[in-house]
């Protein structure tokens, strides 16, 4: 039976809450927020923080990916690893960073929010599984059935779950501001990285605009300054000096000028279009959140079709490009 946009969003938000909330303590940290310009990953981050606020879970600190100072944590603090599409070996730096956190915090519960999984090197699957199995309280969420099957097969010594993407928990009032302002125009949002398969069309005749996610001016400068602040903070900490105001400033700029700014930028970018074709998963997800028909073209390992088959198959406004 077909469902509506509102029904689907409520259903997926409820699924996230029912599966993830019972695992979290009253206090959490985010250890790897996306302090970079990927709007899709930022939407996940925004959804995670809105989810925590809605469920009265105290977020003690947010650290950017690569900015984590490995602080001493009380044992009742849950470490959250953000969701996305970087579990595996396609984006290996993120996985190595995740593995280091898991190895160094065996005394804290760690919850990895919903991820897509891609391993091309089968040897790395077993290596990563062995490392993760050493953690006694590690909970891994997949965001599609195919990823869940991989985790269940190779990471069964940890706790494995299936849940939708965290972006479905973005605050409803924010989303409502960006709905119903469209014209009769088509956007082809085309990714421009190594997840774009060979043979993907670089243009569509029916598209009024062809573009990847927009890149805000001055964001690179902000990120460089945040990294400079991180280096200063680490050096001071190495000398036994802890400047909490510096850490707070880094967190403020990350939250305000990366998370909130890029979330709004993504919504604004999609808002004028009545039809969207995309090779990016979070363009598909944000289109659903904004009540827009969307057609998808898969990435290199089937991430979009796997998510659509798992969660969006009964939403008639979502379909593979070229299929009626």
Secondary structure, 3 states (H helix, E strand, C coil): CCCCHHHHHHHHHHHHHHHHHHHCCCEEEEEEECCCCCHHHHHHHHHHHHHHHHCCCEEEEEEECCCCCCCCCCCCEEEEECCEEEEECCCHHHHHHHHHHHHHCCCCCEEEEEEEEECCCHHHHHHHHHHHHCCCCEEEEECCHHHHHHHHHHCCCCEEEECCCHHHHCCHHHHHCCCCCCEEEEEEECCCCCCCCCCCCCCCCCCCEEECCCCCCCHHHHHHHHHHHHHHHHHHHHCCCCCHHHHHHHHHHHHHHHHHHHHHHHHHHHHCEEEEEECCHHHHHHHHHCCCEEEECCCCCCHHHHHHHHHHCCCCCEEECCCC
